[in-house]
Amino acid sequence: MSAKPIRIGLVVPSSNVTVETEMPRILGRHPEEAFTFHSSRMRMQKVSPEQLRAMNAQRERCVIELGDAGVDAMLYACLVAIMSTGLGEHHGVEAKIAEQLSEGGSDARVLSSAGALVDALSDMGATRIAVVTPYLRPLAEQVMAYLEHEGLTVTDWRALEVADNAEVGCIPGDRVMEAARSLDLTGVDALVLSACVQMPSLDLVQAAEDEFGIPVITAATAGAYRILRSVGATVDIPGAGSLLRADAAAPAAAGA
């Protein structure tokens, strides 16, 4: 166990309430490490191209604030804000945030929800995926194009068409699961149950994985996975899908 808690910085939309509850719930289950969470907010209410652009313009202020808090890792926690901006955008955004932090004397590891989802799927060896999103269809199409650009094949997807970000945080789990059950999961390597850190999904992940018989991840579990990898912590957290048991000890063979 670390001598002190690992500090996690979260850059979040002002109307987002889910990632600040799901991330502590996930990492709070860690068997060895303790974490603290520190947020800075960017104004955004509607998930529209205009408000996403205005929100992204507030990034530098948030990064400075969290750098002052001495965080060990920072997550830019709005997947669609990056994926709707341009193909491959998370690479440049993460580099710019890291440069800004370095200029302020911080060596915090920099992650984004967009990059975390792509990297987690890569680490899983998943190339064929199905996806559930809360977004309006035009934004959802941009997310699918972004994932395809990163070398993934999106075999099927659903958009729940919710524009108000506060409403996204209130989407009931049965609606998410209804969308997931309507997908064609034939030949799929993984299901992205929520390609959004605002759409609640943590309580669904393990049950969905058990039901569908394939790995199930979300933007939040992917973010937690990449945070653990970035700080050198063991990835072994129960009850949130196989991705977060990546370092779990294999069960002993019978009679061994």
QUIURSUL-V813435 format. One record per pair of residues at least 12 apart in sequence whose ideal C-beta (glycine too) atoms are under 10 Angstrom apart, sorted by the first residue. I is the first residue (numbers start at 1). J is the second residue. D is the distance in Angstrom with one decimal. If there is no record, write none. Layout:
# QUIURSUL-V813435
I J D
I J D
This chain:
# QUIURSUL-V813435
1 30 9.4
1 31 9.2
1 32 5.0
1 33 6.2
1 34 7.3
1 233 9.7
2 32 8.2
2 33 5.8
2 34 7.3
2 35 9.5
2 72 9.2
2 231 8.5
2 232 9.4
2 233 8.2
4 34 8.1
4 36 9.2
4 72 9.6
5 33 7.8
5 34 4.2
5 35 5.8
5 36 4.7
5 37 9.7
5 72 9.1
6 27 8.4
6 30 9.2
6 33 5.8
6 34 7.1
6 35 5.0
6 36 7.5
6 37 10.0
6 71 8.9
6 72 5.1
6 73 7.3
6 227 8.4
6 228 9.4
6 230 9.9
6 231 5.4
6 232 9.6
6 233 7.2
7 35 7.6
7 36 5.3
7 37 8.0
7 38 6.3
7 66 9.0
7 69 6.7
7 70 6.3
7 71 4.4
7 72 5.0
7 73 7.8
7 74 9.4
7 108 8.4
7 231 9.7
8 23 7.1
8 24 8.6
8 27 7.3
8 35 5.6
8 36 7.0
8 37 5.1
8 38 7.0
8 39 9.4
8 66 9.4
8 71 6.3
8 72 7.1
8 73 5.6
8 74 7.7
8 75 6.9
8 108 9.5
8 109 9.9
8 111 9.7
8 223 9.7
8 224 9.5
8 227 6.2
8 230 9.9
8 231 8.6
9 36 9.9
9 37 8.1
9 38 5.2
9 39 7.5
9 40 7.3
9 62 8.6
9 63 8.5
9 65 8.5
9 66 3.6
9 67 8.0
9 68 10.0
9 69 6.4
9 70 9.2
9 71 3.6
9 72 8.3
9 73 7.0
9 74 4.0
9 75 7.0
9 76 9.4
9 77 9.6
9 101 9.6
9 106 9.6
9 108 6.8
9 110 9.4
9 111 9.9
10 23 6.9
10 24 9.8
10 37 6.3
10 38 7.1
10 39 4.6
10 40 7.6
10 41 9.2
10 62 9.2
10 66 8.0
10 71 9.0
10 73 9.8
10 74 7.7
10 75 5.5
10 76 8.6
10 77 5.1
10 113 9.9
10 197 9.1
10 223 9.1
11 39 7.6
11 40 5.7
11 41 8.0
11 42 6.8
11 55 9.9
11 58 9.0
11 59 6.7
11 61 9.7
11 62 4.5
11 63 6.9
11 65 9.0
11 66 6.8
11 74 6.8
11 75 7.0
11 76 4.8
11 77 6.0
11 78 7.6
11 81 9.6
11 97 8.4
11 112 8.9
11 113 9.7
12 39 5.6
12 40 7.6
12 41 5.7
12 42 7.2
12 44 9.2
12 55 9.9
12 62 8.5
12 75 8.8
12 76 8.9
12 77 4.9
12 78 6.9
12 113 9.8
12 197 7.9
12 198 8.7
13 41 7.0
13 42 5.8
13 43 7.8
13 44 4.0
13 45 8.3
13 47 8.6
13 51 8.8
13 52 8.8
13 55 6.0
13 58 9.6
13 77 8.1
13 78 5.3
13 80 9.7
13 81 7.5
13 165 6.1
13 166 10.0
13 168 9.9
13 197 9.2
13 198 7.3
14 41 4.5
14 42 6.3
14 43 4.7
14 44 5.9
14 45 7.3
14 55 8.2
14 58 9.2
14 165 8.6
14 166 9.8
15 41 8.8
15 42 9.9
15 43 8.5
15 44 6.1
15 45 5.1
15 46 8.7
15 47 9.1
15 51 9.7
15 55 9.9
15 164 8.1
15 165 4.1
15 166 5.0
15 167 9.3
15 168 8.4
15 169 7.5
15 198 7.8
16 39 9.1
16 41 8.0
16 42 9.2
16 44 8.1
16 77 7.1
16 78 7.2
16 165 6.6
16 166 8.9
16 168 8.5
16 169 6.9
16 196 9.4
16 197 6.9
16 198 4.9
17 165 9.4
17 166 7.9
17 168 9.8
17 169 5.1
17 170 9.3
17 198 7.6
17 200 9.3
18 77 9.5
18 165 10.0
18 168 8.1
18 169 5.0
18 170 9.4
18 171 9.6
18 194 9.1
18 196 8.5
18 197 6.3
18 198 4.9
18 199 6.9
18 200 5.4
18 201 8.4
18 202 8.5
18 219 9.7
18 220 7.5
19 37 9.5
19 39 8.8
19 75 8.1
19 77 4.8
19 78 8.7
19 113 8.0
19 169 9.5
19 196 9.4
19 197 4.0
19 198 6.8
19 219 8.2
19 220 6.1
19 223 7.5
19 224 10.0
20 37 6.8
20 38 10.0
20 39 5.8
20 41 9.7
20 77 8.4
20 197 9.3
21 37 9.8
21 169 9.4
21 200 8.5
21 202 8.5
21 220 9.6
22 194 9.7
22 197 7.5
22 198 9.7
22 200 7.3
22 201 7.8
22 202 4.5
22 203 9.1
22 218 8.3
22 219 9.5
22 220 4.6
22 221 8.5
22 223 9.0
22 224 8.3
22 240 9.3
23 35 8.5
23 37 6.5
23 39 9.9
23 75 7.8
23 77 8.1
23 197 8.2
23 202 9.1
23 220 6.4
23 221 9.6
23 223 6.8
23 224 6.2
23 227 8.0
24 36 8.8
24 37 5.4
24 224 9.9
25 202 6.2
25 203 9.2
25 220 9.2
25 224 9.5
25 239 9.8
25 240 8.7
26 202 6.7
26 205 9.6
26 218 9.9
26 220 6.8
26 221 6.7
26 223 8.6
26 224 4.4
26 225 9.1
26 227 9.1
26 228 9.4
26 237 6.2
26 239 9.2
26 240 5.8
26 244 7.1
27 223 9.9
27 224 5.9
27 227 7.1
27 228 7.6
27 233 8.7
27 237 7.5
27 244 9.7
28 237 9.1
29 224 9.6
29 236 9.4
29 237 4.8
29 238 6.4
29 239 7.0
29 240 7.6
29 244 8.6
30 224 9.2
30 228 7.6
30 233 6.8
30 234 7.7
30 235 9.2
30 236 7.9
30 237 6.0
30 244 9.6
31 233 9.9
31 234 7.5
31 236 6.4
31 237 8.0
31 238 8.8
32 233 7.1
32 234 6.2
32 236 8.5
33 228 8.2
33 231 7.8
33 232 9.7
33 233 5.0
33 234 8.0
35 72 9.1
35 73 9.4
35 224 9.7
35 227 8.4
35 228 9.7
35 231 9.0
35 233 9.0
36 69 9.4
36 71 8.9
36 72 9.6
37 71 9.2
37 75 9.8
38 65 8.7
38 66 6.2
38 68 9.7
38 69 4.8
38 70 9.0
38 71 6.0
38 74 9.2
39 62 8.7
39 65 9.2
39 66 8.1
39 69 9.7
39 75 10.0
39 77 8.6
40 58 9.0
40 59 9.5
40 61 7.5
40 62 3.7
40 63 7.8
40 64 8.6
40 65 4.4
40 66 5.3
40 67 9.8
40 68 9.7
40 69 8.6
40 71 10.0
40 74 9.4
41 55 9.6
41 58 8.4
41 61 9.8
41 62 7.2
41 65 9.4
42 54 8.5
42 55 4.5
42 56 7.6
42 57 8.4
42 58 4.1
42 59 6.8
42 61 8.2
42 62 6.0
42 76 9.6
42 77 10.0
42 78 7.7
42 81 8.3
43 55 6.5
43 57 9.9
43 58 6.6
44 56 9.2
44 58 8.7
44 78 7.7
44 81 7.8
44 165 6.3
45 163 9.6
45 164 7.0
45 165 5.9
45 166 7.0
46 136 9.8
46 163 5.6
46 164 6.2
46 165 6.7
46 166 9.5
46 167 10.0
47 78 9.2
47 80 6.4
47 81 8.9
47 84 9.0
47 134 7.8
47 135 6.1
47 136 7.1
47 139 6.6
47 162 7.7
47 163 5.6
47 164 7.6
47 165 5.3
47 167 9.6
47 168 6.9
47 196 8.6
47 198 8.5
48 84 9.6
48 136 8.1
48 138 9.7
48 139 8.1
48 163 6.7
48 165 9.7
49 80 9.8
49 84 6.4
49 85 9.2
49 136 10.0
49 138 8.3
49 139 7.5
49 142 9.0
51 81 9.3
51 163 9.7
51 165 8.5
52 78 7.8
52 80 6.7
52 81 4.9
52 82 9.1
52 83 9.8
52 84 5.8
52 85 7.6
52 139 8.3
53 81 8.6
53 84 8.8
53 85 7.8
55 78 7.1
55 81 5.9
55 165 9.9
56 76 9.4
56 78 8.5
56 81 5.6
56 82 8.0
56 84 9.5
56 85 6.8
56 89 9.7
56 93 8.4
59 76 7.3
59 78 9.8
59 81 8.9
59 93 7.9
59 96 8.3
59 97 7.3
59 100 8.8
60 96 8.8
60 97 8.7
60 100 6.4
62 74 9.1
62 76 8.5
62 97 9.4
63 76 8.6
63 96 8.9
63 97 5.4
63 98 9.5
63 99 10.0
63 100 5.2
63 101 6.4
63 104 8.4
63 106 9.0
63 108 9.4
63 110 8.8
64 100 7.4
64 101 8.8
64 103 9.9
64 104 6.7
64 106 9.7
66 97 9.6
66 101 8.4
66 106 8.6
66 108 7.8
67 97 9.5
67 100 7.6
67 101 5.1
67 102 9.5
67 103 9.2
67 104 4.7
67 105 7.9
67 106 4.4
67 108 7.0
68 104 7.9
68 106 8.7
69 106 9.4
69 108 9.5
70 105 9.8
70 106 7.4
70 108 8.2
71 101 9.0
71 106 7.6
71 108 5.1
71 109 9.1
72 106 9.5
72 107 8.9
72 108 5.9
72 109 6.9
72 227 9.1
72 230 8.5
72 231 5.8
73 108 5.8
73 109 4.3
73 110 7.7
73 111 6.5
73 226 8.7
73 227 5.4
73 228 9.3
73 229 9.9
73 230 5.2
73 231 5.6
73 233 10.0
74 94 9.5
74 97 6.8
74 98 8.9
74 101 7.2
74 106 8.6
74 108 5.1
74 109 7.2
74 110 5.4
74 111 6.9
74 112 9.2
74 227 9.5
74 230 9.6
75 109 9.4
75 110 8.4
75 111 4.8
75 112 6.9
75 113 6.7
75 115 9.6
75 116 7.3
75 197 8.7
75 220 10.0
75 223 5.5
75 224 9.2
75 226 8.0
75 227 6.5
75 230 9.3
76 90 8.3
76 93 6.5
76 94 7.5
76 97 6.7
76 110 7.7
76 111 7.2
76 112 4.1
76 113 6.7
76 114 7.9
76 115 8.5
76 116 9.4
76 223 9.7
77 111 9.0
77 112 7.9
77 113 5.2
77 114 9.9
77 116 9.3
77 197 5.1
77 198 8.8
77 219 8.3
77 220 8.7
77 223 6.8
78 112 8.4
78 113 6.4
78 114 8.4
78 165 9.3
78 196 8.6
78 197 7.1
78 198 8.0
78 219 9.4
79 112 7.8
79 113 4.1
79 114 4.9
79 115 9.3
79 116 8.5
79 117 6.5
79 118 10.0
79 133 9.0
79 135 9.6
79 143 7.4
79 146 9.2
79 194 9.5
79 195 6.2
79 196 5.9
79 197 6.4
79 198 9.0
79 219 5.1
79 220 10.0
79 222 9.3
79 223 9.0
80 113 8.8
80 114 8.2
80 133 8.0
80 134 9.1
80 135 6.1
80 139 5.8
80 140 8.7
80 142 7.8
80 143 6.3
80 146 9.3
80 165 9.8
80 195 8.0
80 196 6.6
80 197 9.6
80 198 9.2
80 219 9.5
81 93 9.1
81 112 9.0
81 113 8.7
81 114 8.2
82 94 9.1
82 112 5.7
82 113 7.5
82 114 4.0
82 115 7.9
82 143 9.9
82 146 8.3
83 112 9.6
83 113 9.1
83 114 5.2
83 117 9.0
83 118 9.5
83 135 9.7
83 139 8.4
83 140 9.9
83 142 6.1
83 143 4.9
83 144 9.2
83 145 8.5
83 146 4.1
83 147 7.9
83 149 9.6
83 150 9.7
83 195 8.5
84 114 9.7
84 135 8.8
84 138 9.1
84 139 5.7
84 140 9.9
84 141 9.9
84 142 4.9
84 143 7.4
84 145 9.9
84 146 8.1
85 114 9.3
85 142 9.0
85 146 9.3
86 142 9.4
86 146 8.6
86 149 9.7
87 142 9.1
87 145 7.1
87 146 6.0
87 148 9.1
87 149 4.4
87 150 8.4
88 114 9.7
88 115 9.9
88 118 9.6
88 146 8.0
88 149 6.4
88 150 7.4
89 112 8.9
89 114 7.2
89 115 9.4
89 146 7.9
89 149 10.0
90 111 9.1
90 112 4.8
90 113 8.5
90 114 4.1
90 115 3.9
90 116 8.6
90 117 9.1
90 118 7.1
90 119 9.2
90 146 8.7
90 150 8.9
91 112 9.3
91 114 9.5
91 115 7.3
91 118 9.6
91 150 9.8
93 110 8.7
93 112 5.9
93 114 7.9
93 115 8.1
94 109 9.6
94 110 4.9
94 111 6.9
94 112 5.6
94 114 9.0
94 115 5.9
94 116 10.0
95 110 8.1
96 110 9.0
97 110 4.7
97 111 9.2
97 112 8.1
98 110 4.4
98 111 10.0
108 230 9.2
108 231 9.8
109 226 9.0
109 227 8.1
109 229 9.2
109 230 3.9
109 231 6.6
109 232 9.6
110 230 8.4
111 222 9.7
111 223 6.9
111 226 5.1
111 227 6.5
111 229 9.3
111 230 6.2
112 223 8.6
112 226 9.1
113 195 9.0
113 196 8.3
113 197 5.3
113 198 9.9
113 218 9.9
113 219 4.9
113 220 8.2
113 222 7.5
113 223 5.5
113 226 9.2
114 143 8.9
114 146 7.4
114 147 9.5
114 150 9.3
114 195 9.4
114 219 8.4
114 222 9.7
114 223 9.9
115 150 9.3
115 222 9.2
115 223 9.4
115 226 7.5
116 197 9.5
116 217 9.8
116 219 7.3
116 220 9.2
116 221 9.2
116 222 4.5
116 223 4.5
116 224 8.5
116 225 7.1
116 226 4.0
116 227 8.0
116 229 9.4
116 230 9.4
117 129 9.7
117 131 9.6
117 143 9.6
117 146 9.7
117 147 7.9
117 150 9.1
117 152 9.6
117 192 6.9
117 195 6.8
117 196 10.0
117 197 9.6
117 217 7.6
117 218 8.5
117 219 5.6
117 220 9.8
117 221 9.5
117 222 4.5
117 223 7.9
117 225 9.7
117 226 8.8
118 146 8.5
118 147 7.2
118 149 9.6
118 150 4.7
118 151 8.6
118 152 7.6
118 222 8.4
118 226 9.8
119 150 9.3
119 222 7.6
119 225 8.4
119 226 5.8
119 229 8.4
120 190 8.9
120 192 9.5
120 215 9.8
120 217 6.0
120 218 9.8
120 219 9.4
120 221 7.7
120 222 3.8
120 223 8.4
120 224 9.4
120 225 5.1
120 226 6.3
120 229 9.0
120 243 6.0
120 244 9.7
120 246 9.4
121 147 8.2
121 150 8.3
121 151 9.3
121 152 6.3
121 189 8.1
121 190 6.2
121 192 7.8
121 215 9.2
121 217 7.4
121 222 7.6
121 243 9.1
122 150 8.2
122 151 8.0
122 152 8.7
123 222 9.5
123 225 7.7
123 226 8.8
123 229 8.0
123 235 9.5
123 243 8.1
123 246 7.5
124 189 7.3
124 190 6.0
124 215 6.0
124 217 7.6
124 222 9.5
124 225 9.3
124 242 8.3
124 243 6.3
124 246 8.4
125 189 7.1
125 190 9.1
125 215 9.6
126 152 7.5
126 153 9.7
126 188 8.4
126 189 3.8
126 190 4.0
126 191 9.5
126 192 9.2
126 214 9.2
126 215 6.9
126 217 8.6
126 243 9.6
127 151 7.1
127 152 6.1
127 153 6.0
127 188 9.8
127 189 6.0
127 190 9.1
128 152 7.7
128 153 4.9
128 154 8.3
128 155 5.4
128 156 9.9
128 185 9.7
128 186 9.5
128 187 5.9
128 188 5.3
128 189 4.9
128 190 8.0
129 144 9.8
129 147 7.1
129 148 10.0
129 152 5.6
129 153 7.1
129 154 5.9
129 155 7.0
129 156 9.0
129 157 8.7
129 185 9.9
129 188 6.3
129 189 6.4
129 190 5.2
129 191 7.1
129 192 5.8
129 195 9.6
129 214 9.7
129 215 9.6
129 217 9.1
130 154 7.2
130 155 5.7
130 156 4.7
130 157 6.4
130 158 8.5
130 180 7.9
130 183 4.6
130 184 7.4
130 185 5.7
130 186 9.5
130 187 9.9
130 188 5.0
130 189 9.4
130 190 8.0
130 191 5.1
130 192 7.1
130 193 9.2
130 212 9.3
130 214 8.9
130 216 9.9
131 143 7.5
131 144 6.8
131 147 7.2
131 152 9.3
131 154 5.9
131 155 9.1
131 156 7.9
131 157 4.2
131 158 7.5
131 159 9.1
131 179 9.8
131 180 9.7
131 183 8.4
131 188 9.9
131 190 9.6
131 191 7.8
131 192 4.4
131 193 8.5
131 194 9.0
131 195 5.2
132 156 9.8
132 157 7.2
132 158 5.1
132 159 8.3
132 160 7.4
132 175 9.7
132 176 6.1
132 177 9.1
132 178 9.7
132 179 4.8
132 180 5.6
132 182 9.4
132 183 7.5
132 191 7.8
132 192 6.8
132 193 5.6
132 194 6.2
132 195 6.9
132 196 8.9
132 199 8.1
132 201 8.4
132 204 10.0
132 208 9.8
132 218 9.1
133 157 6.9
133 158 7.2
133 159 5.2
133 160 6.9
133 161 9.3
133 162 9.4
133 168 9.8
133 179 9.0
133 192 8.3
133 194 7.7
133 195 4.6
133 196 6.1
133 199 7.8
133 219 9.6
134 158 9.7
134 159 7.5
134 160 4.7
134 161 8.0
134 162 4.7
134 163 9.1
134 164 10.0
134 165 8.9
134 167 8.5
134 168 4.6
134 169 9.2
134 171 6.0
134 175 9.5
134 176 8.6
134 179 9.6
134 194 7.6
134 195 8.4
134 196 5.2
134 198 7.2
134 199 4.5
134 200 9.9
134 201 10.0
135 159 5.5
135 160 7.6
135 161 7.5
135 162 7.5
135 163 8.1
135 168 8.4
135 195 8.2
135 196 7.1
135 199 9.3
136 159 6.8
136 160 9.2
136 161 5.4
136 162 7.7
136 163 5.5
137 159 5.0
137 160 9.9
137 161 6.4
138 159 9.1
139 159 8.0
139 161 9.7
139 163 8.9
140 157 6.9
140 158 8.3
140 159 3.7
140 160 8.8
140 161 8.2
140 195 8.3
140 196 9.9
141 157 9.0
141 159 8.1
143 157 8.4
143 159 8.8
143 192 9.7
143 195 5.9
143 196 8.8
144 157 5.7
144 159 9.2
144 195 9.0
146 195 9.8
147 192 8.4
147 195 8.2
152 189 9.2
152 190 9.4
152 192 9.5
153 187 9.5
153 188 9.3
153 189 9.1
154 188 9.7
154 192 8.9
155 183 8.3
155 184 6.8
155 185 8.1
155 186 7.7
155 187 6.9
155 188 5.7
155 189 9.4
156 182 8.7
156 183 4.7
156 184 4.8
156 185 7.5
156 186 8.9
156 188 7.8
156 191 9.7
157 179 9.2
157 183 7.5
157 192 8.6
157 195 8.5
158 176 9.3
158 178 9.1
158 179 4.2
158 180 7.7
158 181 10.0
158 182 6.5
158 183 6.5
159 179 8.7
159 195 9.6
160 175 6.8
160 176 7.8
160 178 9.6
160 179 6.3
160 194 9.9
160 196 9.5
160 199 7.8
162 175 9.6
162 196 9.5
162 198 9.6
162 199 8.2
165 196 9.4
165 198 6.1
165 199 9.9
166 198 8.8
167 198 9.6
168 194 9.7
168 196 6.6
168 197 9.8
168 198 4.6
168 199 5.4
168 200 8.8
169 196 9.6
169 197 9.8
169 198 5.2
169 199 7.4
169 200 6.7
170 198 9.8
170 199 9.4
170 200 7.9
171 194 8.9
171 196 9.3
171 198 8.9
171 199 5.4
171 200 6.6
171 201 8.9
172 200 8.3
173 193 9.9
173 199 9.8
173 200 6.8
173 201 7.5
173 202 9.7
173 203 6.4
173 204 5.2
173 207 9.1
173 208 9.7
174 204 9.3
175 199 9.7
176 193 6.6
176 194 6.6
176 199 6.9
176 200 7.8
176 201 6.1
176 204 6.1
176 208 8.7
176 218 9.6
177 193 8.4
177 201 9.5
177 204 6.2
177 207 8.2
177 208 6.8
177 211 8.4
179 193 8.9
179 194 9.9
180 192 9.7
180 193 6.0
180 194 9.5
180 201 9.8
180 204 8.2
180 208 6.2
180 211 8.7
180 212 7.5
180 216 8.4
181 208 9.3
181 211 8.3
181 212 8.6
183 212 9.0
185 212 6.0
185 213 8.8
185 214 6.5
187 214 9.9
188 212 8.6
188 214 6.0
188 215 9.3
189 214 7.1
189 215 7.2
190 209 9.6
190 212 10.0
190 214 6.3
190 215 4.5
190 216 7.1
190 217 6.1
190 241 9.6
190 242 9.4
190 243 8.4
191 205 9.6
191 208 6.8
191 209 8.1
191 212 6.2
191 214 5.9
191 215 7.3
191 216 4.8
191 217 7.6
191 218 9.5
191 241 9.7
192 215 9.9
192 216 8.0
192 217 6.0
192 218 6.9
192 219 7.7
192 221 9.8
192 222 8.3
193 205 6.3
193 208 5.6
193 209 8.9
193 212 9.4
193 216 5.3
193 217 7.2
193 218 5.2
193 219 9.3
193 220 9.8
193 221 8.9
193 241 8.8
194 216 9.7
194 217 8.9
194 218 4.2
194 219 6.0
194 220 7.2
194 221 9.0
194 222 10.0
195 217 9.7
195 218 7.8
195 219 5.8
195 222 9.5
196 218 8.3
196 219 5.7
196 220 9.0
197 218 8.0
197 219 4.6
197 220 5.3
197 222 9.3
197 223 6.7
198 219 8.7
198 220 9.4
199 218 8.1
199 219 8.2
199 220 9.1
200 218 9.4
200 220 9.0
201 216 9.1
201 217 9.5
201 218 4.5
201 219 8.3
201 220 6.8
201 221 8.3
202 218 7.2
202 220 6.1
202 221 7.4
202 224 9.5
202 239 9.0
202 240 6.5
202 241 9.5
203 239 9.3
203 240 9.4
204 216 8.1
204 218 8.2
204 241 9.7
205 217 7.3
205 218 6.1
205 220 8.7
205 221 6.1
205 239 8.2
205 240 5.3
205 241 4.4
205 242 9.5
205 243 8.8
205 244 8.7
206 238 8.5
206 239 5.2
206 240 6.2
206 241 5.9
206 242 9.0
206 244 9.6
207 239 9.8
207 241 9.9
208 241 8.1
209 240 9.2
209 241 5.1
209 242 6.4
209 243 9.2
210 241 9.7
214 242 9.3
215 241 6.7
215 242 5.1
215 243 6.4
216 240 9.5
216 241 5.2
216 242 8.1
216 243 8.3
217 240 9.1
217 241 6.0
217 242 8.7
217 243 5.0
217 244 8.7
218 240 8.8
218 241 8.1
218 243 9.3
220 240 8.8
221 237 8.8
221 240 5.5
221 241 5.7
221 242 9.9
221 243 5.7
221 244 5.8
222 241 9.9
222 243 7.1
222 244 9.5
224 237 7.3
224 240 7.6
224 243 8.8
224 244 6.5
225 237 8.8
225 240 9.4
225 241 9.4
225 243 5.4
225 244 6.0
225 246 7.2
228 244 8.0
228 246 8.8
228 247 8.7
229 246 8.8
229 247 9.8
233 247 9.2
234 246 9.0
234 247 4.8
234 248 8.9
235 247 4.5
235 248 8.2
236 248 4.7
236 249 8.1
